[in-house]
Amino acid sequence: MWPFGKSIADRVKDALKELRITQNLNLNVTERGGVVSFAGEVPNERYVRLLETVAMGVNGVKSVDTSGLVFAASAPEPEAATAELIKEAETSSAIAKAVYNNIRANGELKDDPIDVLQKGTGVILRGAVDSQHEYNLAVQLAQGTPGVGEVDASGLKVVEGAKQKAKAEAGYVNVPDEWYTVQPGDTLSEIALKFYGDGTRESYMKIARANGIENPDLIRVGQRLQIPR
């Protein structure tokens, strides 16, 4: 049952579908260690800021990497995606983020798997809590956040042991299939090409992030790299 068994990346995709301005963007969304990465085409930089705000409303997201986004006039955009619609979406996202922060700051709710999605000037609460009391508390916090209109909590369920189940899933580590020792003359792009058949930035940055490499141009001979799958 949602949110258990559904990846953070898929929940971010769900959040994007709730906004007309982002629901038709054909973006690649991945997540590792709480870092959500977007790749693909968007019309302009305002979309980048919007995507960051939307993703940060999903429980478990620690940061957002938008380095894989490019601006292109050919990117799909709803017919009604005017400057006013973008502004509306940004306002909606800011309201949802405020609700999310209020929930995370509450001692009883901070460990519950609750996502906050946008819905006009209202919000959608989705996830699980341990008790009816926590359900009521989450709704009250959302309703009490300045600027919030309607609160849709139909996707928020009372599940016994919700916190424990969420922690168990968060502790799961995806063990990579392979490791690789850097050889003389190697580059991350060539290593990505070797393992993924693709030496583009998106691929080699996946290896960089998995190994805590800040500068992808700086790897050393003999360094043992984790190759995430």
Secondary structure, 3 states (H helix, E strand, C coil): CCCCCCCHHHHHHHHHHCCCCCCCCCCEEEEECCEEEEEEEECCHHHHHHHHHHHCCCCCCCEEEEEEEEECCCCCCCCCCCHHHHHHHHHHHHHHHHHHHHHHCCCCCCCCCEEEEEECCEEEEEEEECCHHHHHHHHHHHHCCCCCCCEEEEEEEECCCHHHHHHHHHCCCCCCCEEEECCCCCCHHHHHHHHHCCCCHHHHHHHHHHCCCCCCCCCCCCCEEEECC
